[in-house]
Each structure stands twice: as C-alpha cells, then as structure tokens.
Amino acid sequence: MTHVIHLPDRDCFKVETEHGDAFLQYLLEHNQINFYRTFVPENARGQGIAEALVKAGLEWAKDNDFEIEASCWYVAKFLK
C-alpha cells in the first residue's frame, strides 16, 4: 500500500519511493484549490503512485469543501 503524506506547508502531497519522492502539487487561494502538477520518478512509474496521490488530494479537498480545479492533465482525468 502506498503511504501518502500531506505537507500543507509545502502545498503538496508526497510519496517517498526508493527512486526519489513523488509529488502532487497544488495552489490554494481562499476556498479554491488548483492541482497543477503530478510527478513520479521514472523508475517508480506504473505502480499506482500518481493515482494514490491524486485520490488523497481530492479526498482532502472535498473534505474541506474546496472548489477544485486541475490544470494538471492527470488530475483532470479524475474530475470527469
């Protein structure tokens, strides 16, 4: 199971992998959040890490009643 860490002081969610850290980055202004970048190190891709990051981020945003936007194409797939 992938362990997702929320780092609100850095505006991101993080997963530590043996190949480096994976991130979901966001901008939060007032009640609006924009998930703008997902990154997983190349050697750690294909393991569901990006999906775990996005699901954790979206769950947190919904729990806090934020208006959600996604300028990151990968996150936008989950909003459809």
Buried (B, 14 or more C-beta within 10 A) or exposed (E): EBEBEBEEEEBBBBBEBEEEBBBBBBEEEEEEBBBBBBBBBEEBEEBEBBBBBBBBBBEBBEEEEBEBBBEBEBBEEBEE
